[in-house]
Amino acid sequence: MTPTRLQLQLPNLRLSALEYGGDRHGADHPPVLLLHGQADLAWAMHPVALELAARHRVISLDLRGHCESDQPVAAVHR
């Protein structure tokens, strides 16, 4: 299964994620959000997502500053 790339546009930030399974599962099967480790990206969770996608909609998020998600903006001190 090839995931779909999602782009989540927030007011000051764009996050990227991979979606597995879409909306084909009903309310009996809640969605699952996967978060990768510090030095990884959403694709690192691919084997886990494939297993879970048989019964759940799975979103594997690229955290801020990883893969296609926006980099953090440095705070400006005056």
N, C-alpha and C positions, 0 to 999 in steps of 0.2 A: 504494500500500500504506500502510495506517495502522498505525503501530507500537503495541505494547502497552506500557503504563506498568508498570514493575516497581518495587517498594519493597523495598529490601534492609535488613533490620533487623539491625544489629550490636549488641554489648553496650551501647555508649554513643553510638551514632550511627545515624541512618537516612539511607541514600542512595537516590536515585531514578535510574532509567534508562529508556531506551526500548529495546524489543526488536523486532527485525525478523527475519522468517524463521522464528522458533520453532525447533522441533527436527526440522523436516522433512528436514534434510540429515544424511547419515551421517558416519562417522568420516573419510571421504575429504576432507571439507570442514571444516577446523577452524573454531571460532568466532572472531570478530573483535571486539575491544574498541576502541571509538573514544573518545578523550578530547578535549574541546573546549579552546579557548584561555582565557586568564585572564578576559576580560570577556564570555564567551559562555555557552551552555548546550547541553544535548544536542541540541536541535532544530537548532543550527547545523550539525550533521553530517548532517542529513537527506538532502541530495542524494548524499553519499558512501555513506550507509547503504543507500539504495535501490539503488544500483548493486551493492554487495557482497551484498545480500540474495538475489540470484538464485542464489548459490552457497554462501552461508555464513549461519550464525546470527550476527546482528550485535547487539551491546549498545552503546548510546551512553550513556555515564554522565554524570550531572550531578554535577560535583565538589562538594565541601563548600562550602556557602554559596551555591550556585547553584540556581535554579529550586526544585524541591521537596525538595532535599537539605538536611539540617540545617545550620544556621549553626555555625561554630566557636565554642567556648566559651572566653572569655578566661581565661587562667591567673590563679589567685589567689595573690598573693605575700604572705607573712606575715613 
